[in-house]
Amino acid sequence: MPRRYEPVDLSVDPTARALLAEVIARPADDEPRLVIADWLLERSDPRGELIALQCRASSEHDNRITELLKKHQGAWVRAFHVPRAIWDFRRGFIAHGRLDAIGAAAVLDELFRREPIEALSIRGLKTSGAETAAITLGKILAHPALARLRSLSLAQNRLNKEASEALAQAQHFGALEALDLESCALSIASATRLAVSPALSNLRRLSLAFNAIEDRGTEAFARSPHLSQLEELSLQALGLTDASMRALRESRSLDRLRRVLTANPRIRAEGIETLLGAPFAPSLESLSLFMAHDQEPIAAIVAGNAERLAALRFFDFGYVREADVTAVLEFARLPALEKLRLAFHYTLDRSHVETIRARFGNRLQPL
């Protein structure tokens, strides 16, 4: 019977521990990874081959990488694996872990000791029972190694008042650049509390999508003094009106925004015109207005601001109806446009569909 493979424990061997410390300290650098890969290959450990192949970033090795992960991943994650966990290996080490909340707190010590992980997705926070969402989330957020995290997703967890407060009080978000709070059942009060939290100070990307925080919650984030680094803001389906667009325009912190996603049917043409007058508008690279209310005047407003939107590379307009066609064709005046996402309304004449397709060619991305 073949001997069971036992991976080299990088956290125990003194030489390996020193090499691993370099990998963790320099997560963006391939050099320490390749050094530890050579060390492992000298000991016939297949983890070394995985590190070397993934660092080469060539698709010709995909089959071998898949084979290595299928055969050995279980052994590589044994020390910190919990049921239903999903691990994303990049350049030979775990970069992203998707974990159930209850199990996450118990394995964070081993996970952060052994892997240069930079992204976590936590799911399954409970709103009742012996351990509530606030208690579980508090245990996770209290771990000092979270200071290495660049991305945290709490999407599709119900964050009640207590859990939101635990998030607002997080002490180890110094490196956090992305926070995903999509579909977290945030209340207006919770949004207002989070908006003033210094824990958000390093964020580049923030998703608040699918939370009923309405204008008051959004206005709180627009007023926040802690979002001056923010580059991407997702505001889909928050129940917003033109008031939120005014708040974004008047914000003193959001001048670095490059990507704005808002799909709110109560936003009208005046609100979009207000948004496009914001100080950050000339720097916008991506804009989604899908589901905005007055599509025809909105199309004309965007076309009329083509010179101002000089950096816009991706634009998601939404449904095109007969009355929109002339203005939509003017989107071709957007100087940097690379991708235009449209949905053709079922009433749109076929000839107009073909005209739009011909105008934008491979830049068109139909929904």
Secondary structure as GFF3:
##gff-version 3
##sequence-region A 1 367
A	DSSP	alpha_helix	14	25	.	.	.	ID=ss1
A	DSSP	alpha_helix	31	41	.	.	.	ID=ss2
A	DSSP	alpha_helix	46	56	.	.	.	ID=ss3
A	DSSP	three_ten_helix	59	61	.	.	.	ID=ss4
A	DSSP	alpha_helix	62	76	.	.	.	ID=ss5
A	DSSP	beta_strand	86	90	.	.	.	ID=ss6
A	DSSP	beta_strand	93	100	.	.	.	ID=ss7
A	DSSP	alpha_helix	101	114	.	.	.	ID=ss8
A	DSSP	beta_strand	119	123	.	.	.	ID=ss9
A	DSSP	alpha_helix	133	141	.	.	.	ID=ss10
A	DSSP	three_ten_helix	144	148	.	.	.	ID=ss11
A	DSSP	beta_strand	151	153	.	.	.	ID=ss12
A	DSSP	alpha_helix	161	168	.	.	.	ID=ss13
A	DSSP	beta_strand	178	180	.	.	.	ID=ss14
A	DSSP	alpha_helix	188	195	.	.	.	ID=ss15
A	DSSP	three_ten_helix	198	200	.	.	.	ID=ss16
A	DSSP	beta_strand	205	207	.	.	.	ID=ss17
A	DSSP	alpha_helix	214	223	.	.	.	ID=ss18
A	DSSP	beta_strand	232	234	.	.	.	ID=ss19
A	DSSP	alpha_helix	242	250	.	.	.	ID=ss20
A	DSSP	beta_strand	259	261	.	.	.	ID=ss21
A	DSSP	alpha_helix	269	276	.	.	.	ID=ss22
A	DSSP	three_ten_helix	281	283	.	.	.	ID=ss23
A	DSSP	beta_strand	286	288	.	.	.	ID=ss24
A	DSSP	alpha_helix	295	304	.	.	.	ID=ss25
A	DSSP	beta_strand	314	320	.	.	.	ID=ss26
A	DSSP	three_ten_helix	322	324	.	.	.	ID=ss27
A	DSSP	alpha_helix	325	329	.	.	.	ID=ss28
A	DSSP	three_ten_helix	330	333	.	.	.	ID=ss29
A	DSSP	beta_strand	339	344	.	.	.	ID=ss30
A	DSSP	alpha_helix	350	360	.	.	.	ID=ss31
A	DSSP	three_ten_helix	361	363	.	.	.	ID=ss32
A	DSSP	beta_strand	364	366	.	.	.	ID=ss33
###
